[in-house]
């Protein structure tokens, strides 16, 4: 296997949102590490990648767009994505 794709999304229920997004991402990274998979594709919430500054654009957003998370949830997801990737030396790709 070359990569793991994480398609988790924000849910309206806070506990479910935490379980799906935070624990789900964490479990995915543990599984990747245990199986020697070094490439993760984490789509996560839209704001974790592009942020409010880019809302008016419906095209031209690519992988080189800098992170610009907004609400606290996406700030935390962005932080822990990077933290675990560095900790486990994972090669992360963002879509």
N, CA, C and O atoms as CSV, one atom per row, in Angstrom:
chain,resi,resn,atom,element,x,y,z
A,1,UNK,N,N,0.846,-1.172,0.000
A,1,UNK,CA,C,0.000,0.000,0.000
A,1,UNK,C,C,0.893,1.236,0.000
A,1,UNK,O,O,1.859,1.312,0.759
A,2,UNK,N,N,0.566,2.201,-0.851
A,2,UNK,CA,C,1.371,3.413,-0.988
A,2,UNK,C,C,0.943,4.540,-0.066
A,2,UNK,O,O,1.780,5.324,0.379
A,3,UNK,N,N,-0.345,4.634,0.229
A,3,UNK,CA,C,-0.848,5.784,0.979
A,3,UNK,C,C,-2.129,5.427,1.718
A,3,UNK,O,O,-2.797,4.441,1.409
A,4,UNK,N,N,-2.451,6.259,2.700
A,4,UNK,CA,C,-3.742,6.191,3.380
A,4,UNK,C,C,-4.443,7.508,3.096
A,4,UNK,O,O,-3.837,8.576,3.182
A,5,UNK,N,N,-5.722,7.427,2.756
A,5,UNK,CA,C,-6.513,8.626,2.483
A,5,UNK,C,C,-7.502,8.825,3.629
A,5,UNK,O,O,-8.303,7.940,3.930
A,6,UNK,N,N,-7.437,9.991,4.262
A,6,UNK,CA,C,-8.349,10.335,5.348
A,6,UNK,C,C,-9.386,11.314,4.820
A,6,UNK,O,O,-9.045,12.426,4.417
A,7,UNK,N,N,-10.650,10.907,4.820
A,7,UNK,CA,C,-11.735,11.746,4.316
A,7,UNK,C,C,-12.661,12.201,5.438
A,7,UNK,O,O,-13.851,12.420,5.210
A,8,UNK,N,N,-12.124,12.343,6.642
A,8,UNK,CA,C,-12.971,12.738,7.768
A,8,UNK,C,C,-13.534,14.140,7.566
A,8,UNK,O,O,-12.940,14.981,6.890
A,9,UNK,N,N,-14.693,14.365,8.169
A,9,UNK,CA,C,-15.351,15.666,8.043
A,9,UNK,C,C,-15.853,16.129,9.405
A,9,UNK,O,O,-16.025,15.327,10.322
A,10,UNK,N,N,-16.080,17.408,9.521
A,10,UNK,CA,C,-16.640,17.982,10.738
A,10,UNK,C,C,-18.103,17.585,10.865
A,10,UNK,O,O,-18.855,17.638,9.892
A,11,UNK,N,N,-18.499,17.193,12.056
A,11,UNK,CA,C,-19.892,16.826,12.332
A,11,UNK,C,C,-20.492,17.858,13.291
A,11,UNK,O,O,-19.758,18.480,14.059
A,12,UNK,N,N,-21.821,18.048,13.257
A,12,UNK,CA,C,-22.436,19.043,14.136
A,12,UNK,C,C,-22.349,18.681,15.618
A,12,UNK,O,O,-22.273,19.574,16.462
A,13,UNK,N,N,-22.360,17.412,15.945
A,13,UNK,CA,C,-22.250,16.975,17.334
A,13,UNK,C,C,-20.794,17.055,17.771
A,13,UNK,O,O,-19.924,16.494,17.105
A,14,UNK,N,N,-20.509,17.743,18.879
A,14,UNK,CA,C,-19.121,17.989,19.293
A,14,UNK,C,C,-18.351,16.704,19.590
A,14,UNK,O,O,-17.204,16.560,19.167
A,15,UNK,N,N,-18.969,15.773,20.311
A,15,UNK,CA,C,-18.268,14.532,20.633
A,15,UNK,C,C,-17.982,13.738,19.359
A,15,UNK,O,O,-16.879,13.224,19.169
A,16,UNK,N,N,-18.980,13.646,18.500
A,16,UNK,CA,C,-18.786,12.933,17.242
A,16,UNK,C,C,-17.722,13.621,16.386
A,16,UNK,O,O,-16.903,12.951,15.757
A,17,UNK,N,N,-17.732,14.948,16.363
A,17,UNK,CA,C,-16.720,15.684,15.597
A,17,UNK,C,C,-15.320,15.357,16.111
A,17,UNK,O,O,-14.403,15.138,15.320
A,18,UNK,N,N,-15.155,15.324,17.430
A,18,UNK,CA,C,-13.850,14.989,17.999
A,18,UNK,C,C,-13.460,13.560,17.649
A,18,UNK,O,O,-12.331,13.299,17.232
A,19,UNK,N,N,-14.406,12.632,17.823
A,19,UNK,CA,C,-14.111,11.226,17.527
A,19,UNK,C,C,-13.735,11.022,16.063
A,19,UNK,O,O,-12.772,10.320,15.756
A,20,UNK,N,N,-14.495,11.634,15.165
A,20,UNK,CA,C,-14.257,11.457,13.732
A,20,UNK,C,C,-12.974,12.149,13.299
A,20,UNK,O,O,-12.134,11.537,12.640
A,21,UNK,N,N,-12.814,13.406,13.658
A,21,UNK,CA,C,-11.708,14.202,13.136
A,21,UNK,C,C,-10.406,14.024,13.910
A,21,UNK,O,O,-9.371,13.738,13.308
A,22,UNK,N,N,-10.436,14.186,15.216
A,22,UNK,CA,C,-9.192,14.099,15.989
A,22,UNK,C,C,-8.751,12.651,16.185
A,22,UNK,O,O,-7.636,12.279,15.817
A,23,UNK,N,N,-9.625,11.843,16.763
A,23,UNK,CA,C,-9.250,10.444,17.006
A,23,UNK,C,C,-9.067,9.676,15.705
A,23,UNK,O,O,-8.174,8.836,15.590
A,24,UNK,N,N,-9.914,9.966,14.734
A,24,UNK,CA,C,-9.795,9.291,13.444
A,24,UNK,C,C,-8.464,9.573,12.772
A,24,UNK,O,O,-7.815,8.664,12.254
A,25,UNK,N,N,-8.059,10.836,12.780
A,25,UNK,CA,C,-6.777,11.215,12.179
A,25,UNK,C,C,-5.615,10.584,12.954
A,25,UNK,O,O,-4.666,10.072,12.361
A,26,UNK,N,N,-5.705,10.629,14.280
A,26,UNK,CA,C,-4.675,10.028,15.126
A,26,UNK,C,C,-4.561,8.526,14.849
A,26,UNK,O,O,-3.457,8.008,14.675
A,27,UNK,N,N,-5.688,7.836,14.808
A,27,UNK,CA,C,-5.676,6.392,14.543
A,27,UNK,C,C,-5.118,6.078,13.159
A,27,UNK,O,O,-4.419,5.082,12.973
A,28,UNK,N,N,-5.435,6.937,12.193
A,28,UNK,CA,C,-4.908,6.746,10.841
A,28,UNK,C,C,-3.378,6.846,10.850
A,28,UNK,O,O,-2.694,6.056,10.200
A,29,UNK,N,N,-2.854,7.818,11.589
A,29,UNK,CA,C,-1.401,7.991,11.645
A,29,UNK,C,C,-0.723,6.830,12.357
A,29,UNK,O,O,0.358,6.402,11.953
A,30,UNK,N,N,-1.342,6.320,13.406
A,30,UNK,CA,C,-0.800,5.143,14.096
A,30,UNK,C,C,-0.784,3.948,13.145
A,30,UNK,O,O,0.213,3.229,13.068
A,31,UNK,N,N,-1.876,3.735,12.428
A,31,UNK,CA,C,-1.944,2.619,11.477
A,31,UNK,C,C,-0.880,2.764,10.395
A,31,UNK,O,O,-0.239,1.783,10.017
A,32,UNK,N,N,-0.693,3.978,9.899
A,32,UNK,CA,C,0.330,4.213,8.873
A,32,UNK,C,C,1.707,3.847,9.411
A,32,UNK,O,O,2.486,3.165,8.745
A,33,UNK,N,N,1.989,4.300,10.604
A,33,UNK,CA,C,3.295,4.016,11.209
A,33,UNK,C,C,3.498,2.515,11.415
A,33,UNK,O,O,4.561,1.981,11.098
A,34,UNK,N,N,2.487,1.842,11.941
A,34,UNK,CA,C,2.598,0.405,12.219
A,34,UNK,C,C,2.777,-0.425,10.954
A,34,UNK,O,O,3.364,-1.506,11.001
A,35,UNK,N,N,2.281,0.065,9.837
A,35,UNK,CA,C,2.361,-0.684,8.582
A,35,UNK,C,C,3.402,-0.125,7.619
A,35,UNK,O,O,3.461,-0.537,6.460
A,36,UNK,N,N,4.224,0.813,8.094
A,36,UNK,CA,C,5.295,1.351,7.266
A,36,UNK,C,C,4.827,2.221,6.108
A,36,UNK,O,O,5.539,2.377,5.116
A,37,UNK,N,N,3.645,2.780,6.231
A,37,UNK,CA,C,3.113,3.653,5.176
A,37,UNK,C,C,3.507,5.087,5.511
A,37,UNK,O,O,3.157,5.603,6.572
A,38,UNK,N,N,4.234,5.725,4.602
A,38,UNK,CA,C,4.780,7.046,4.892
A,38,UNK,C,C,4.070,8.178,4.149
A,38,UNK,O,O,4.474,9.335,4.264
A,39,UNK,N,N,3.045,7.870,3.409
A,39,UNK,CA,C,2.320,8.917,2.679
A,39,UNK,C,C,0.865,8.945,3.143
A,39,UNK,O,O,0.160,7.937,3.090
A,40,UNK,N,N,0.435,10.123,3.599
A,40,UNK,CA,C,-0.939,10.319,4.043
A,40,UNK,C,C,-1.574,11.415,3.211
A,40,UNK,O,O,-0.956,12.440,2.924
A,41,UNK,N,N,-2.798,11.184,2.835
A,41,UNK,CA,C,-3.575,12.222,2.166
A,41,UNK,C,C,-4.705,12.560,3.122
A,41,UNK,O,O,-5.600,11.747,3.354
A,42,UNK,N,N,-4.658,13.762,3.673
A,42,UNK,CA,C,-5.623,14.186,4.676
A,42,UNK,C,C,-6.412,15.364,4.136
A,42,UNK,O,O,-5.905,16.483,4.075
A,43,UNK,N,N,-7.663,15.110,3.742
A,43,UNK,CA,C,-8.448,16.206,3.184
A,43,UNK,C,C,-8.991,17.111,4.263
A,43,UNK,O,O,-9.059,18.325,4.069
A,44,UNK,N,N,-9.377,16.556,5.392
A,44,UNK,CA,C,-9.843,17.339,6.522
A,44,UNK,C,C,-10.840,18.424,6.142
A,44,UNK,O,O,-11.288,18.483,4.996
A,45,UNK,N,N,-11.187,19.278,7.087
A,45,UNK,CA,C,-12.086,20.385,6.782
A,45,UNK,C,C,-11.455,21.379,5.813
A,45,UNK,O,O,-10.238,21.563,5.793
A,46,UNK,N,N,-12.288,21.999,5.031
A,46,UNK,CA,C,-11.841,22.972,4.030
A,46,UNK,C,C,-10.972,24.064,4.650
A,46,UNK,O,O,-9.937,24.418,4.085
A,47,UNK,N,N,-11.372,24.599,5.792
A,47,UNK,CA,C,-10.645,25.722,6.387
A,47,UNK,C,C,-9.249,25.349,6.873
A,47,UNK,O,O,-8.392,26.225,6.990
A,48,UNK,N,N,-8.999,24.082,7.157
A,48,UNK,CA,C,-7.665,23.695,7.617
A,48,UNK,C,C,-6.624,23.925,6.539
A,48,UNK,O,O,-5.449,24.133,6.841
A,49,UNK,N,N,-7.042,23.889,5.294
A,49,UNK,CA,C,-6.109,24.052,4.183
A,49,UNK,C,C,-6.093,25.476,3.655
A,49,UNK,O,O,-5.021,26.048,3.458
A,50,UNK,N,N,-7.260,26.053,3.423
A,50,UNK,CA,C,-7.306,27.322,2.699
A,50,UNK,C,C,-7.622,28.528,3.551
A,50,UNK,O,O,-7.070,29.600,3.303
A,51,UNK,N,N,-8.472,28.405,4.528
A,51,UNK,CA,C,-8.792,29.520,5.401
A,51,UNK,C,C,-9.738,30.533,4.794
A,51,UNK,O,O,-10.005,30.506,3.593
A,52,UNK,N,N,-10.247,31.432,5.631
A,52,UNK,CA,C,-11.256,32.390,5.201
A,52,UNK,C,C,-10.780,33.355,4.120
A,52,UNK,O,O,-11.601,33.846,3.344
A,53,UNK,N,N,-9.497,33.641,4.044
A,53,UNK,CA,C,-8.985,34.564,3.035
A,53,UNK,C,C,-9.268,34.072,1.625
A,53,UNK,O,O,-9.423,34.876,0.705
A,54,UNK,N,N,-9.336,32.761,1.450
A,54,UNK,CA,C,-9.497,32.186,0.122
A,54,UNK,C,C,-10.944,31.851,-0.225
A,54,UNK,O,O,-11.196,31.280,-1.286
A,55,UNK,N,N,-11.901,32.190,0.635
A,55,UNK,CA,C,-13.294,31.796,0.410
A,55,UNK,C,C,-13.865,32.284,-0.911
A,55,UNK,O,O,-14.665,31.580,-1.527
A,56,UNK,N,N,-13.481,33.454,-1.356
A,56,UNK,CA,C,-14.102,34.020,-2.559
A,56,UNK,C,C,-13.635,33.342,-3.848
A,56,UNK,O,O,-14.227,33.559,-4.906
A,57,UNK,N,N,-12.586,32.529,-3.772
A,57,UNK,CA,C,-12.081,31.847,-4.961
A,57,UNK,C,C,-12.743,30.487,-5.113
A,57,UNK,O,O,-12.871,29.743,-4.141
A,58,UNK,N,N,-13.162,30.164,-6.320
A,58,UNK,CA,C,-13.697,28.824,-6.560
A,58,UNK,C,C,-12.794,28.039,-7.505
A,58,UNK,O,O,-13.183,26.990,-8.019
A,59,UNK,N,N,-11.604,28.547,-7.727
A,59,UNK,CA,C,-10.638,27.871,-8.590
A,59,UNK,C,C,-9.237,28.345,-8.203
A,59,UNK,O,O,-9.086,29.313,-7.457
A,60,UNK,N,N,-8.254,27.682,-8.695
A,60,UNK,CA,C,-6.871,28.115,-8.495
A,60,UNK,C,C,-6.299,27.827,-7.114
A,60,UNK,O,O,-5.221,28.321,-6.786
A,61,UNK,N,N,-6.990,27.043,-6.301
A,61,UNK,CA,C,-6.444,26.667,-5.001
A,61,UNK,C,C,-5.723,25.340,-5.201
A,61,UNK,O,O,-6.332,24.354,-5.618
A,62,UNK,N,N,-4.445,25.314,-4.908
A,62,UNK,CA,C,-3.626,24.130,-5.171
A,62,UNK,C,C,-2.866,23.735,-3.914
A,62,UNK,O,O,-2.995,24.392,-2.881
A,63,UNK,N,N,-2.083,22.680,-3.991
A,63,UNK,CA,C,-1.402,22.138,-2.815
A,63,UNK,C,C,-0.383,23.081,-2.206
A,63,UNK,O,O,-0.009,22.900,-1.048
A,64,UNK,N,N,0.081,24.082,-2.942
A,64,UNK,CA,C,1.074,25.006,-2.405
A,64,UNK,C,C,0.468,26.171,-1.634
A,64,UNK,O,O,1.205,26.993,-1.089
A,65,UNK,N,N,-0.852,26.257,-1.576
A,65,UNK,CA,C,-1.494,27.325,-0.815
A,65,UNK,C,C,-1.132,27.133,0.654
A,65,UNK,O,O,-1.314,26.040,1.190
A,66,UNK,N,N,-0.622,28.175,1.319
A,66,UNK,CA,C,-0.217,28.014,2.719
A,66,UNK,C,C,-1.414,27.742,3.629
A,66,UNK,O,O,-2.528,28.194,3.368
A,67,UNK,N,N,-1.159,27.000,4.691
A,67,UNK,CA,C,-2.194,26.750,5.693
A,67,UNK,C,C,-2.639,28.085,6.259
A,67,UNK,O,O,-1.825,28.982,6.479
A,68,UNK,N,N,-3.915,28.207,6.490
A,68,UNK,CA,C,-4.449,29.408,7.110
A,68,UNK,C,C,-5.729,29.023,7.846
A,68,UNK,O,O,-6.811,29.492,7.493
A,69,UNK,N,N,-5.615,28.172,8.864
A,69,UNK,CA,C,-6.805,27.712,9.558
A,69,UNK,C,C,-7.500,28.844,10.295
A,69,UNK,O,O,-6.864,29.819,10.695
A,70,UNK,N,N,-8.795,28.711,10.471
A,70,UNK,CA,C,-9.583,29.752,11.109
A,70,UNK,C,C,-10.039,29.383,12.504
A,70,UNK,O,O,-9.324,29.653,13.470
A,71,UNK,N,N,-11.228,28.762,12.645
A,71,UNK,CA,C,-11.773,28.458,13.972
A,71,UNK,C,C,-10.856,27.535,14.769
A,71,UNK,O,O,-9.982,26.875,14.207
A,72,UNK,N,N,-11.065,27.498,16.080
A,72,UNK,CA,C,-10.195,26.724,16.969
A,72,UNK,C,C,-10.112,25.260,16.550
A,72,UNK,O,O,-9.044,24.654,16.643
A,73,UNK,N,N,-11.217,24.685,16.091
A,73,UNK,CA,C,-11.192,23.285,15.671
A,73,UNK,C,C,-10.165,23.060,14.576
A,73,UNK,O,O,-9.357,22.134,14.653
A,74,UNK,N,N,-10.197,23.908,13.561
A,74,UNK,CA,C,-9.278,23.704,12.448
A,74,UNK,C,C,-7.856,24.086,12.815
A,74,UNK,O,O,-6.904,23.523,12.274
A,75,UNK,N,N,-7.698,25.042,13.733
A,75,UNK,CA,C,-6.353,25.345,14.230
A,75,UNK,C,C,-5.750,24.112,14.885
A,75,UNK,O,O,-4.596,23.766,14.631
A,76,UNK,N,N,-6.531,23.453,15.724
A,76,UNK,CA,C,-6.034,22.260,16.409
A,76,UNK,C,C,-5.767,21.121,15.438
A,76,UNK,O,O,-4.753,20.435,15.557
A,77,UNK,N,N,-6.664,20.910,14.477
A,77,UNK,CA,C,-6.435,19.826,13.527
A,77,UNK,C,C,-5.178,20.088,12.711
A,77,UNK,O,O,-4.383,19.175,12.485
A,78,UNK,N,N,-4.994,21.308,12.274
A,78,UNK,CA,C,-3.807,21.656,11.502
A,78,UNK,C,C,-2.542,21.451,12.337
A,78,UNK,O,O,-1.549,20.906,11.853
A,79,UNK,N,N,-2.590,21.894,13.598
A,79,UNK,CA,C,-1.432,21.749,14.485
A,79,UNK,C,C,-1.072,20.276,14.678
A,79,UNK,O,O,0.088,19.896,14.519
A,80,UNK,N,N,-2.057,19.448,15.019
A,80,UNK,CA,C,-1.759,18.045,15.305
A,80,UNK,C,C,-1.409,17.266,14.047
A,80,UNK,O,O,-0.633,16.313,14.118
A,81,UNK,N,N,-1.953,17.643,12.907
A,81,UNK,CA,C,-1.512,17.037,11.640
A,81,UNK,C,C,-0.012,17.195,11.482
A,81,UNK,O,O,0.708,16.227,11.236
A,82,UNK,N,N,0.447,18.423,11.627
A,82,UNK,CA,C,1.876,18.714,11.457
A,82,UNK,C,C,2.715,18.065,12.551
A,82,UNK,O,O,3.792,17.533,12.280
A,83,UNK,N,N,2.224,18.108,13.777
A,83,UNK,CA,C,2.959,17.564,14.922
A,83,UNK,C,C,3.225,16.071,14.738
A,83,UNK,O,O,4.363,15.626,14.884
A,84,UNK,N,N,2.198,15.300,14.422
A,84,UNK,CA,C,2.375,13.865,14.254
A,84,UNK,C,C,3.174,13.533,13.002
A,84,UNK,O,O,3.939,12.569,12.991
A,85,UNK,N,N,3.005,14.309,11.967
A,85,UNK,CA,C,3.799,14.067,10.758
A,85,UNK,C,C,5.280,14.249,11.059
A,85,UNK,O,O,6.106,13.451,10.618
A,86,UNK,N,N,5.620,15.291,11.805
A,86,UNK,CA,C,7.025,15.506,12.171
A,86,UNK,C,C,7.510,14.425,13.130
A,86,UNK,O,O,8.617,13.907,12.986
A,87,UNK,N,N,6.676,14.092,14.104
A,87,UNK,CA,C,7.048,13.087,15.098
A,87,UNK,C,C,7.356,11.745,14.444
A,87,UNK,O,O,8.318,11.074,14.819
A,88,UNK,N,N,6.548,11.357,13.476
A,88,UNK,CA,C,6.706,10.056,12.839
A,88,UNK,C,C,7.363,10.142,11.476
A,88,UNK,O,O,7.434,9.147,10.756
A,89,UNK,N,N,7.843,11.316,11.117
A,89,UNK,CA,C,8.537,11.533,9.848
A,89,UNK,C,C,7.705,11.042,8.667
A,89,UNK,O,O,8.211,10.382,7.760
A,90,UNK,N,N,6.432,11.378,8.701
A,90,UNK,CA,C,5.542,10.976,7.621
A,90,UNK,C,C,5.625,11.975,6.485
A,90,UNK,O,O,5.817,13.171,6.704
A,91,UNK,N,N,5.480,11.482,5.288
A,91,UNK,CA,C,5.439,12.335,4.105
A,91,UNK,C,C,3.973,12.640,3.832
A,91,UNK,O,O,3.272,11.839,3.214
A,92,UNK,N,N,3.512,13.798,4.292
A,92,UNK,CA,C,2.099,14.139,4.148
A,92,UNK,C,C,1.853,14.907,2.867
A,92,UNK,O,O,2.650,15.756,2.468
A,93,UNK,N,N,0.748,14.598,2.235
A,93,UNK,CA,C,0.297,15.346,1.063
A,93,UNK,C,C,-1.036,15.966,1.416
A,93,UNK,O,O,-1.856,15.334,2.081
A,94,UNK,N,N,-1.262,17.166,0.991
A,94,UNK,CA,C,-2.550,17.828,1.203
A,94,UNK,C,C,-3.228,17.985,-0.133
A,94,UNK,O,O,-2.576,18.254,-1.142
A,95,UNK,N,N,-4.526,17.818,-0.144
A,95,UNK,CA,C,-5.302,17.987,-1.371
A,95,UNK,C,C,-6.150,19.218,-1.229
A,95,UNK,O,O,-6.895,19.564,-2.146
